[in-house]
Amino acid sequence: MKGDALESIRSDLKAQFPTVNFDYTKQNGADIVHIPKEYVVLVLKHLKHSGKFDFLMSVAGADYPERAKRFDVVYELFSTRTSERLRVKTQVAENEEVPTVIHLWRGADWLERETWDMYGIKFAGHPNLRRFLVHHQFKGFPLRKDYPADQQQHCTESLPVHFDVDPTYVQPADKDLVPLNIGPSHPATHGTLRVMVQLDGERVHRATVEMGYLHRCFEKMAETHPYNQVIPYTDRLNYCSAPMNNVGYCKAVEKLLGVEVPPKAQAIRVVLCELSRIIDHLVCIGANAVDLGALTGFFHLFTYREKVYSLFEQLCGARLTVSLTRVGGMASNPPDDWYKNVMQFVKEMRVGVDELDMLLTENKIWIQRTRDVGKISGQEAIEWGYTGPCLRAAGIGLDLRKSSPYYMYNQLDFDVPVGTTGDVYDRYLVRVAEMRESLKIIEQVCKNIPEGDFTIRDRNIVLPDKKEVYGNIEGLMNHFMLVIKGLRPPVGEIYDSTEAANGELGFYLVSDNSARPYRLKARAPCFSIYQSFSHQITGGLLADVISILGSMNVIAGELER
């Protein structure tokens, strides 16, 4: 928040709750309000209805077993009007409950449910506190500090078709409803998503989803690995645009360290992110098109995806999961001809986007399968927690590259495409337009790559060059100490975010000054988007289920972490 915004919040809450003394802190640029759990609903309700913070971006838990009040519950609030943020924190003991805020934001449903599933923190009034990311036979809570990271629990039986608890639902007596599994073993659900529906003829009468088929507990693994060794795990969040995850995570760690990467490293990261945005949109559009029967478009688009993978391969030897960044900058300098190859790709990709436009945009079948399907208003999208292309397709032009610019985005000329209806067709149009804007960004950056180093040269953060290690004792000792001692950010916490291909990718990071993150929570954009899926498909045709699912671009590695 800017200026004395925290003081303004303090005055506002003091006027609203004159008998209560909340604690206010500022840490790593974030404004934080600490409140008793009894005031969670009252404070969040006031902050939302007063117009200050209309968006619940994340709910995170953290475990401190040595405290009497063992758990932190952390709410990240955001304003779509001013782009300001506020962190609201409360503490609860193991046998206590914190009230649900589902009635304030519909998107709080899964956010709270995940926190319960991972920590056992109960949200009073939540109707569906049952296993969610881990299987229904799982015992214990995996993100608690006393749960061993290597303790596996296997699922031996599957559940029949079942639906979320809804006290208002009444089974109609005059309808012959047919239960149906869609996935997980189905091409359109990509082997990782189970959709359960009741059909009234060809229409979906009721629906729910089951997840956890790819759950790897990324956040638990992050607690057991040194900071730089977490980077390969971030690759596997949204593996369709891996460098964006690398950049988002490293940017959060660097902000906690209080360092800024050199301009050249920023430029390389911007180019990688925009290349990744393009191929992510190619996968989204191409996979959705093939699921709806347009096989030609799929092959056409994946040709360009492979060209980008070849650019990644020139940098590091890998294509899909690249681990290109390091805390402090990049792993290496790009080859001399790399920028020239990127510019050649820009030229070819412009032709490819135009050809995609001709293949699908005015295609009658594509229009019939996507227009007015899965419509959602901007306000509904905010309530669910949409960010990225799905939110912009609904008419909300929020893009962190513009509203909260990082690196050199505020120096670049590009537009933010915005739709009107939020339907599948508008989501497609927004992604096509965003690819064109990404090409503009890449071209501008590649023509003006800054001089200088590709990483900072802080011996407490970055390993020295091999020639230094092999050539003098100081370089050898710096290498030895950093490997043995590890990268150690100061004690503190941070929430930092970037505009990934699916929307806001955020990391809530807590450091205890050890060589590993004490807590790392990933705010995955498609997690909040997908939780509206059951609502979106209810009442629609069975054929539209696949169309809507593809437009959400649900990537299981990011969804389940």
N, C-alpha and C positions, 0 to 999 in steps of 0.2 A: 504494500500500500504506500501511497505517496504522501510526503509532507507529514502533518500531524494527524494522519488518518486514524492511528491507534488512539490518540487522545480524543478524537471525535467519537470513536466507538465507546471509549471509556465513559465519556459524558452522556452519551445516549443510553447506555445500559444503566448508568447510575440514576438517570431520571426515570427509567422504566422499572428498575429494581432498587429502590432507595435503601432498603434495609439489608442488602446483601453486598458483601465486599468480594468481588471477583479479583483474581490475580491477572495482571497484564505483563507480558514480556515481549521483547523483540529479539529474534535470533536469526542470524544469517539472512537478514532482509525480510523475514516473515513476521507478521504480527500475530500474537497468540493470546487467547483468552482461556484461562483455566477456571472451570466452573464445577460446582458440586453436581452429581448425577441427577439430583432432584430437579435441577433447573435446565436440563438439556432441552426438553421440548419447549419450555417457555422462552429460552434464549434464542434457539434456532427459529422458532416461530416468529419471534419479533424481528430477527435479522432478515428473514425472508419477506414477511408481509410489510415491513417498512420500506422495502425496495432496495435495500443495501446489497443483499446477496441472494440472488434468485436461483443459484445453481449449487447442488450438492455434488462436488467433484469426486470425493473419495471418503470412505470410512475405513480406518485401519486400526488394528489392535497391536499392542506390544506387551510383552511379558517381563515383569521385574519380580521374580519369585522371592527376593529378599525383603520386599515391602509388605506391609500389612494390607494395603490396597494394591493388590498384585498387578492389575492390568491398567494400561492406558487405553482409552477409546478416543480416537483422533478423527475429527471431522474437518475436511478441507472444503471451505466455501469459496465460491467464485461469483463475480458479478459480470453478467454478459453485457451490461451497460457501460461499466467503467474499466473492466478487466482487473479490478482489485481482488485481492484474496485475503482470507482470514482463516486461521486455524483455531478451532475450538477443541479443547481437551478436557476430559474428565477421567477420574480414577474410580475403579470398582474393585472390591475384594472378590475372592473366588466364589463366595456364597451370595453375592449381591447381583442385582439386575439393573440394567440401564433401560429407560423407556424407549420404545421404537419411535421412529420419525417417519414411518411409511405414510401416515396421513398428511405429511408435509411434502414429501417427494416420493413419487412412485418408485423411483430408481433406488431408494433406500432398501428395498426388499432384498435384493441379492447382496448388496454391500453389507448389510447386517447379518444376513444368513451366512455369508462367507466368513465373517469375523467369528460367529458362533462355531462354525464347522472347524475352524483352525485353532481356536483358543478356548472354546467353551463359555465365552461371555454371553450371557442370556440377555435378550432384548424383550422386556415385558410388553405384551400386546402383539408381538409378531406371530402371525398365524402359521408359519411354515418353518419352524426351527427343526429341520431334520437334515440328515446327511445330504451333501450337495456336490462337493468336489471329490471327496473320498467316498468309498462305497458304503452301502447300508450296513455291512457287517463290521465296519471299522470300529476299533475300541481306542478311546483316548483322543487327544487333540494335538496334532502333529507339530504345530508351531510353538507350543510351550517349550520352555528351555529344558524341562526335564524329560522331554520325549526324544529318545535317541534317533539321530538322523539316519542310521542304517537299519532301523527296525521296520521290517516289511510285514504287511498284512494282506493276505490274498483273499480275493472274493471267490466263493465257491458256488454261488447261485445267483441267478438274475431275478429281478422283480417282474411280475406281470404288468400289463398296461395299468398305469395309475395316474392320478391327477392331484394337483396341489389342493390343499384344504381351502374351501371357500364357503363360509357359513351362510352366504346368501343364495347358494346354488340349490335349485330344486330339479331333480331329474324329471323330465316331462314323461307323462304316462302314455301319451298318444304317439310317441315317435319310436321307431325301430332303429336305434343307434348302433352303429357298427364300430367296434374298437379296431384301431390299426396302428401298427408300428411302422414308422418311416426311419430307417436306419437302426443302429449305426452302420450295419453292413449294406451300404447303398452308395452308388457312385455320387449322388447329389449331396449326401451328407458326409462324404469324404472319409468314411470309416470311423468317425469320432463323435458324431452327434446323434442322439436318439430323440426323435420327435414322436410323441404319443398323442393320438387324436381319437375323437369319437366323430364318426361321419353320419350326417343326415343326408343320405343320397350322395351328391357330389360336394356338399358343403361341410365345412368343419364346424361342428357344434361346440366342441370343447377341445382344448389342447394343453399340453405341458411338455417340458423338455427334460432330458436327463443328460448330465455331463459327467466328466471324470475319466473318460476313456484314454486320455493322453496326459493326465495329471502327473507332473514330475516333481512338484513341490520346489519350484525355482527359489522361492523365498527361504526355505529351510537350507537349501544347498548354499545360498549366498552367505548364510551365517557360519558356514564351515569352511569357507575358502577365502584366501587373501583377495584384496580388492581387484587386482588386475586379473586374477583367475576367475572372477565372476563374469568377465566379458564374454567368453564362449557360451555361457549359459544364456546371456541376453540375446545372442544370435538366434536362439531357439524359441524365443517368444513369438514374434511375428517373423517366421522364417522366410516369408515372401519379400521382406524388405529388411534383411538382417542389419545392414549398417546403421539404419535409423535407431535401432535398439542400442547398438554400441554407443552411438553418439549421445543418446538421451541419458544412459547410465553414467558414462564418463563425465558428462556435463554436470550431473548432480554431485558426483564425488569432487570434482574440481571446484564447484561452488562451496562445498563444505570445507575444502582445503583453503579457500580464499585465493585461488590462482586463476589466471586467464591464459588460455592457450594462445600461441603466437598467431598473427594474422594469416600466415600461410596455412597453418593447421585448420583455422576456421574456414578458409576458402575451400580446402580439400573436403572438409566435413560437409559443407553446403552442397558441393557437387555430388558427393556420394549420397546425401539425403535425397536430392532431387532425382538422381538416377533411380534410387530405390522407390521413390514415390511413383515414378513412371511404371516400373515393372510391377509394383503392387497393384496399381490400377489395371495394368494389362492382365494380370492373373484374375482379378475380380471380374472384369468384363468378359474375358475369354472363358473362364469357368462357368459363369452364369449363362453365357451364350450357348456353350456346348450342352449344359444341363437342359436348356430349352430347345435344343435341336440344331443350333447353328454351328456345325462342326468346322466349316471353312474359316469363320472368324477366329476360332480357337487356334488353329494351326497358324494363321496369319500373325496373330498377336504374339504367340510364343516364339516366333522367329526373332522378334525384336528383344524379347526377354533374354534370349540366348546371347544376343550381341552385348547386352549390358553385363551378363555374366562373364563374357570374355574380357571386358574392361576390368572387372573385379579380379579376374584371374591374373591379369598383367600386374596388378598391385601386390597380390599376396599368394598366388598359387591356388587359392580356393575360389569356388563359384557361388555356392549357396550360403553356407555359414562361414563368414569371412574373418571375424575378429580383427577388423582393420584398425580400430582406434586403440589408444592406450591412455590411461590417466595422465594428462599433461600434453597430449597431442596425438600424433599418428604413430603407427608402428614403423613406418619408413617413408622415404621420399618417393613420389611417383617416378617411373621411368621417364626419360627425356621426351619421348614421343607420345606419352599418355594423353596429354591435353589435346594434341592434334587428333588422336583417335576418338576422344570424346566429342570434339567438334564435328568429326565425320559422322558419328552416330547421331548427333543432333540433326544434321542435314537429312539423314536417312529416316529418322523417326518422324520428322515433320511430314514426310510423304506417307509414312505408315499410319499416322493419325488421320490424315485426309482420306486414306483408303478405308480405314475403320469407319469413318463418318459415312462414306458412300455405302459400305456394307450394311450398316445397322440403323443409322439415324432415321432414315425415311423408309426403312423396310416395314412393310405392312404387318407381317407376322410379328416382328419384334415389337412394334408399337402396340398391337393387340395384346401381347403377353405382358407388357410392362406399364403402359399408360393407365393411370387411375388405380393401379394395383399397389396396396400397401401405403396408401396416402397417410400422411401424418402432419399435423400443424407444427409450427415453430414452438408454441408453448408446450404442446405435448412432448415434443422432442427434448426440451429442457427438463421437463418433469422426469423423464426416463433417464436422463444423463447422456444424451447423444452429444458427440463432438465430431469434428471432421466432415467429410463429404456428406454423410447422412444428415447432419445438422444443417449444413449449408444448403442442401437440396430442399430443406423445409423452410427456407427463407431467412435463416439467421446467419449473417455473414461473419461468423467468428473464426478467425485464423490466428494462431499465436504468432506466426511470422509477421503479422501486421499489428495485432493488438498488444503483444508483449514481445517485440522483436529481440532476437538474440543473434549472436555472431554478426554478419554483415547484411542481414535481411532488410534493415532499415535504409540501406544504401542502394537497394536494387529496385528496379522498375518491374512490377508484376501486379496483376489483378487477382481478386478473390472471387471466383465464380459462385453465383448464388441461384438457387432454384426458387420455385414458388409453391409446389404442391407436396413435396416430400415423397412422391411416389417412386416406384422402381425406375421409371423412365427419367425422372429428374436426377436421380442418383447417378444414372449412367451419363447423362449430359454433363453433370458437374465434374465427374471424373475425366471425361474426354477433354473438357476445357482446362482442367487442372494440369493435364499432361502437357498441353500447349504452353501454359504458364511456366511449368517446370523447365521446359526447353529454353524459354527466354532467360530464366535465371541462370541455368548452366552456361549458356552462351556468354552472358555478361561476366560471370565469374572467371571463366576460362580465358577470356580476353584480357583479364587484369589480375592475374595471380600475383599476390604480394611476394616480395623478396623475403629472405630470412629463413629461419629454421622451421622444421616441421614439428618440433616439440620443444617444450621448455627444457632448460638444463639445470634442474634442481636435483641435487644428489640425493635428497630425501624422498623424491617422488619418482624420478625417471632413471632407469639403468644407464650407465655410461656406455659409449660406443665400445665395440669389441677391441678396437685398436688401443683404447685407453686402458681397458682391463688387462690386455696382454702386454702393454707397453710401459706402464708405470705403476708403482705401488699404491699411489693415491686412488687411481681408477679401480685397481683390484679391490681395495678396502671399501670403496664406495659401493661397488657391486656386491661384495660379501655382506655388508651391513644391511643393504636394502633387501637382499634375498632372505637373510636370517631374521632381521627385525620386522621387515614388512612396511608397507605404506601405512601410516598412522594418522588419520585426520584427527583434529582436536575433538574433545567431547562436545556433543551437540547434535542437533537434528536439522533436517532440511526437507522441503518438498520442492522438487524442481521438475519442469515439464518442457516438452518439445511438441511441435506439430508433426506427428507421425502420419503415415498414409491413411490410417483409420481414424485419426483424431488425436486427442491429447494423450500422450504417453507420459505418465508421471512416475517419479520415484520418491517415496518417503523413506529417507535414510537416517538412521540413528547410529552415531558413533560413540563408543566408550573408550576411544583412544587405543584400542587394540588393533591388530593387523587385519581383522575381519569385521565386516558390518555387524553391529549388534542386532539391527533390524533393517530389512530392506523390503518395502512393500511396493509392488509394481501396480500402478493404476493403468490397466489395459483398456484401450478405448472400446474394443468390440465386446467387452464384458457387459458394460452398461447398455450398449445398443442391443445385444442379443436378448437381454431379459424382457424386452418388449415383444419378442417374437410370438409368443403364445397369444398375446393380445392382438397382434397385427393379423394373424392368420384366422382367428376365430370369426366365423360368419362368412368367410370367403371360400372360394373354390379350392378343391384339393390341388389342382394344377398350379394355383398361385402360391402354394406353400414353397415350392422350389424357387420360384421367381423372387419372392421376398427374401428367402434365405441367401440366395446368391448376391443380392443387392446389398446385404449387410456386411458382406466380406468377412465372415466369421472365420478366423484362423485359430485352430484349436490350441496351438502352443501359446498364443497370447491369451485366449479365453480362459484356459484352465491353469496355466503357469505351472 
